[in-house]
Amino acid sequence: MFNLFKKKRNEVASPMTGQVILITEVEDAVFSSKAMGDGFAVKPSERNVYSPIKGKVTSIFPTKYAIGLVDEKGLDVLVHIGIDTVELAGNGFEITVQEGANVDFDTQVATVDLAYLKSKNKPTTTMVIWTNGAKATLAIKPGQYTAKTIIGEVK
């Protein structure tokens, strides 16, 4: 009965298997300075990308390197696959969802050819950014994770 009065937590999952790092450790100043918003990143070891939140797909960039989501509290989330990957014009990426789709931690949203990105000298680090995050506090625990594993929460 008392559980009805607890504040709902918005859990965050690692979208990929790999090393979860703080956004301030990303090797690109646009992300590490939090110019786009607060978040975290994954240095992936596997190619499948899953939704880091429960919510809805709001946009898919034409060049397939980024997916916009909105979580259950209305916070905008950007999953940005790789660094400077817009230059690849969609090559190396396959999107597996459509705009408007409901997503949760088990929803695969994309596949990325990590070897292709590396062959083009593009870092594979994948960022998860709360683009209107001034409304939220993000608490994550860096470390090695399997995709879909809860790593923290948004308050």
C-alpha positions as YAML, in Angstrom:
chain: A
units: angstrom
residues:
- id: 1
  name: MET
  ca: [0.00, 0.00, 0.00]
- id: 2
  name: PHE
  ca: [2.79, 2.47, 0.81]
- id: 3
  name: ASN
  ca: [4.39, 1.76, -2.58]
- id: 4
  name: LEU
  ca: [1.56, 3.79, -4.13]
- id: 5
  name: PHE
  ca: [3.03, 6.91, -2.56]
- id: 6
  name: LYS
  ca: [6.63, 6.38, -3.70]
- id: 7
  name: LYS
  ca: [7.88, 8.67, -6.43]
- id: 8
  name: LYS
  ca: [8.24, 6.83, -9.74]
- id: 9
  name: ARG
  ca: [11.87, 6.37, -10.78]
- id: 10
  name: ASN
  ca: [12.94, 6.54, -14.40]
- id: 11
  name: GLU
  ca: [15.62, 3.92, -14.76]
- id: 12
  name: VAL
  ca: [18.32, 4.19, -17.39]
- id: 13
  name: ALA
  ca: [19.94, 1.21, -19.12]
- id: 14
  name: SER
  ca: [23.14, 0.84, -21.07]
- id: 15
  name: PRO
  ca: [22.13, 0.87, -24.75]
- id: 16
  name: MET
  ca: [25.10, -1.27, -25.75]
- id: 17
  name: THR
  ca: [27.44, -3.83, -24.26]
- id: 18
  name: GLY
  ca: [30.69, -2.13, -23.31]
- id: 19
  name: GLN
  ca: [32.35, 0.32, -20.95]
- id: 20
  name: VAL
  ca: [29.96, 2.98, -19.62]
- id: 21
  name: ILE
  ca: [31.75, 6.27, -18.99]
- id: 22
  name: LEU
  ca: [30.80, 9.71, -17.73]
- id: 23
  name: ILE
  ca: [29.88, 12.23, -20.42]
- id: 24
  name: THR
  ca: [32.83, 14.37, -19.30]
- id: 25
  name: GLU
  ca: [35.19, 11.58, -20.44]
- id: 26
  name: VAL
  ca: [34.01, 11.55, -24.07]
- id: 27
  name: GLU
  ca: [36.80, 12.40, -26.52]
- id: 28
  name: ASP
  ca: [34.76, 15.16, -28.21]
- id: 29
  name: ALA
  ca: [34.37, 18.58, -26.56]
- id: 30
  name: VAL
  ca: [30.79, 19.06, -27.80]
- id: 31
  name: PHE
  ca: [29.74, 16.12, -25.64]
- id: 32
  name: SER
  ca: [32.27, 16.27, -22.78]
- id: 33
  name: SER
  ca: [31.47, 19.94, -22.12]
- id: 34
  name: LYS
  ca: [27.77, 19.04, -21.87]
- id: 35
  name: ALA
  ca: [27.01, 21.60, -24.59]
- id: 36
  name: MET
  ca: [24.25, 19.31, -25.87]
- id: 37
  name: GLY
  ca: [23.13, 18.26, -22.39]
- id: 38
  name: ASP
  ca: [24.05, 15.90, -19.59]
- id: 39
  name: GLY
  ca: [24.27, 12.17, -20.14]
- id: 40
  name: PHE
  ca: [26.70, 9.31, -20.37]
- id: 41
  name: ALA
  ca: [28.49, 7.30, -23.04]
- id: 42
  name: VAL
  ca: [29.38, 3.72, -23.89]
- id: 43
  name: LYS
  ca: [32.56, 2.48, -25.53]
- id: 44
  name: PRO
  ca: [30.85, -0.48, -27.22]
- id: 45
  name: SER
  ca: [32.16, -3.98, -27.70]
- id: 46
  name: GLU
  ca: [29.04, -5.25, -29.54]
- id: 47
  name: ARG
  ca: [27.01, -3.84, -32.43]
- id: 48
  name: ASN
  ca: [23.40, -3.89, -31.21]
- id: 49
  name: VAL
  ca: [21.93, -0.65, -29.87]
- id: 50
  name: TYR
  ca: [18.92, -0.76, -27.51]
- id: 51
  name: SER
  ca: [16.75, 1.94, -26.04]
- id: 52
  name: PRO
  ca: [18.27, 3.30, -22.80]
- id: 53
  name: ILE
  ca: [14.83, 4.37, -21.56]
- id: 54
  name: LYS
  ca: [11.16, 3.51, -21.54]
- id: 55
  name: GLY
  ca: [9.44, 5.95, -23.88]
- id: 56
  name: LYS
  ca: [8.82, 6.71, -27.53]
- id: 57
  name: VAL
  ca: [10.90, 7.30, -30.68]
- id: 58
  name: THR
  ca: [10.51, 10.94, -31.71]
- id: 59
  name: SER
  ca: [13.02, 11.20, -34.55]
- id: 60
  name: ILE
  ca: [15.48, 9.24, -36.62]
- id: 61
  name: PHE
  ca: [18.22, 11.24, -38.27]
- id: 62
  name: PRO
  ca: [18.38, 10.67, -42.07]
- id: 63
  name: THR
  ca: [22.03, 9.62, -41.79]
- id: 64
  name: LYS
  ca: [21.03, 6.98, -39.18]
- id: 65
  name: TYR
  ca: [23.69, 7.85, -36.59]
- id: 66
  name: ALA
  ca: [21.24, 9.38, -34.09]
- id: 67
  name: ILE
  ca: [17.82, 8.58, -32.66]
- id: 68
  name: GLY
  ca: [15.64, 10.94, -30.66]
- id: 69
  name: LEU
  ca: [13.51, 9.56, -27.84]
- id: 70
  name: VAL
  ca: [11.26, 10.98, -25.14]
- id: 71
  name: ASP
  ca: [11.02, 9.27, -21.76]
- id: 72
  name: GLU
  ca: [7.96, 8.75, -19.59]
- id: 73
  name: LYS
  ca: [8.51, 12.09, -17.80]
- id: 74
  name: GLY
  ca: [8.78, 14.05, -21.05]
- id: 75
  name: LEU
  ca: [12.58, 14.35, -21.10]
- id: 76
  name: ASP
  ca: [14.16, 14.38, -24.54]
- id: 77
  name: VAL
  ca: [16.92, 11.82, -25.04]
- id: 78
  name: LEU
  ca: [19.36, 11.61, -27.93]
- id: 79
  name: VAL
  ca: [21.24, 8.38, -28.70]
- id: 80
  name: HIS
  ca: [24.22, 9.48, -30.81]
- id: 81
  name: ILE
  ca: [26.16, 6.54, -32.27]
- id: 82
  name: GLY
  ca: [29.83, 7.29, -32.77]
- id: 83
  name: ILE
  ca: [31.66, 10.58, -33.14]
- id: 84
  name: ASP
  ca: [31.65, 12.53, -36.43]
- id: 85
  name: THR
  ca: [29.58, 9.71, -37.92]
- id: 86
  name: VAL
  ca: [27.27, 12.12, -39.75]
- id: 87
  name: GLU
  ca: [30.04, 12.15, -42.37]
- id: 88
  name: LEU
  ca: [29.35, 8.48, -43.16]
- id: 89
  name: ALA
  ca: [25.98, 9.37, -44.77]
- id: 90
  name: GLY
  ca: [24.22, 6.42, -43.12]
- id: 91
  name: ASN
  ca: [26.76, 3.79, -44.16]
- id: 92
  name: GLY
  ca: [27.47, 1.32, -41.35]
- id: 93
  name: PHE
  ca: [24.09, 1.83, -39.63]
- id: 94
  name: GLU
  ca: [20.78, 0.00, -39.70]
- id: 95
  name: ILE
  ca: [17.78, 1.45, -37.87]
- id: 96
  name: THR
  ca: [15.38, -1.16, -36.47]
- id: 97
  name: VAL
  ca: [12.54, 1.10, -35.21]
- id: 98
  name: GLN
  ca: [10.24, 3.71, -36.69]
- id: 99
  name: GLU
  ca: [9.28, 7.16, -35.48]
- id: 100
  name: GLY
  ca: [6.37, 6.94, -33.05]
- id: 101
  name: ALA
  ca: [7.28, 3.47, -31.81]
- id: 102
  name: ASN
  ca: [7.06, 2.76, -28.09]
- id: 103
  name: VAL
  ca: [10.38, 1.51, -26.70]
- id: 104
  name: ASP
  ca: [11.74, -0.04, -23.55]
- id: 105
  name: PHE
  ca: [15.05, -1.60, -22.52]
- id: 106
  name: ASP
  ca: [14.45, -4.70, -24.69]
- id: 107
  name: THR
  ca: [13.80, -2.68, -27.87]
- id: 108
  name: GLN
  ca: [16.65, -2.81, -30.34]
- id: 109
  name: VAL
  ca: [16.76, 0.57, -32.07]
- id: 110
  name: ALA
  ca: [19.79, 0.13, -34.34]
- id: 111
  name: THR
  ca: [22.73, -1.99, -35.42]
- id: 112
  name: VAL
  ca: [26.11, -0.43, -36.11]
- id: 113
  name: ASP
  ca: [29.05, -1.93, -37.99]
- id: 114
  name: LEU
  ca: [31.79, -1.12, -35.47]
- id: 115
  name: ALA
  ca: [34.55, -2.40, -37.78]
- id: 116
  name: TYR
  ca: [33.32, -0.09, -40.55]
- id: 117
  name: LEU
  ca: [33.37, 2.94, -38.24]
- id: 118
  name: LYS
  ca: [36.89, 2.06, -37.13]
- id: 119
  name: SER
  ca: [38.01, 1.61, -40.76]
- id: 120
  name: LYS
  ca: [36.81, 5.18, -41.39]
- id: 121
  name: ASN
  ca: [38.68, 6.42, -38.28]
- id: 122
  name: LYS
  ca: [35.44, 7.26, -36.47]
- id: 123
  name: PRO
  ca: [35.34, 6.65, -32.70]
- id: 124
  name: THR
  ca: [32.56, 4.20, -31.83]
- id: 125
  name: THR
  ca: [31.74, 5.86, -28.50]
- id: 126
  name: THR
  ca: [27.96, 6.15, -28.26]
- id: 127
  name: MET
  ca: [26.43, 9.00, -26.27]
- id: 128
  name: VAL
  ca: [23.09, 9.13, -24.46]
- id: 129
  name: ILE
  ca: [22.20, 12.78, -23.89]
- id: 130
  name: TRP
  ca: [19.26, 14.40, -22.08]
- id: 131
  name: THR
  ca: [18.86, 17.35, -24.43]
- id: 132
  name: ASN
  ca: [16.40, 19.15, -22.15]
- id: 133
  name: GLY
  ca: [18.08, 17.77, -19.06]
- id: 134
  name: ALA
  ca: [17.93, 20.96, -17.04]
- id: 135
  name: LYS
  ca: [14.75, 19.40, -15.64]
- id: 136
  name: ALA
  ca: [16.48, 16.20, -14.53]
- id: 137
  name: THR
  ca: [19.29, 14.84, -12.43]
- id: 138
  name: LEU
  ca: [21.11, 11.89, -13.96]
- id: 139
  name: ALA
  ca: [22.79, 9.42, -11.62]
- id: 140
  name: ILE
  ca: [24.73, 6.58, -13.27]
- id: 141
  name: LYS
  ca: [27.43, 4.20, -12.20]
- id: 142
  name: PRO
  ca: [30.30, 3.86, -14.75]
- id: 143
  name: GLY
  ca: [31.72, 0.42, -15.46]
- id: 144
  name: GLN
  ca: [31.50, -2.58, -17.78]
- id: 145
  name: TYR
  ca: [27.89, -3.49, -18.64]
- id: 146
  name: THR
  ca: [25.87, -5.72, -20.89]
- id: 147
  name: ALA
  ca: [23.29, -3.98, -23.09]
- id: 148
  name: LYS
  ca: [19.88, -3.51, -21.42]
- id: 149
  name: THR
  ca: [21.39, -3.53, -17.89]
- id: 150
  name: ILE
  ca: [20.08, -0.80, -15.59]
- id: 151
  name: ILE
  ca: [22.96, 1.55, -14.76]
- id: 152
  name: GLY
  ca: [21.21, 4.38, -12.95]
- id: 153
  name: GLU
  ca: [18.21, 6.65, -12.91]
- id: 154
  name: VAL
  ca: [16.90, 10.04, -13.87]
- id: 155
  name: LYS
  ca: [15.29, 12.03, -11.06]
...
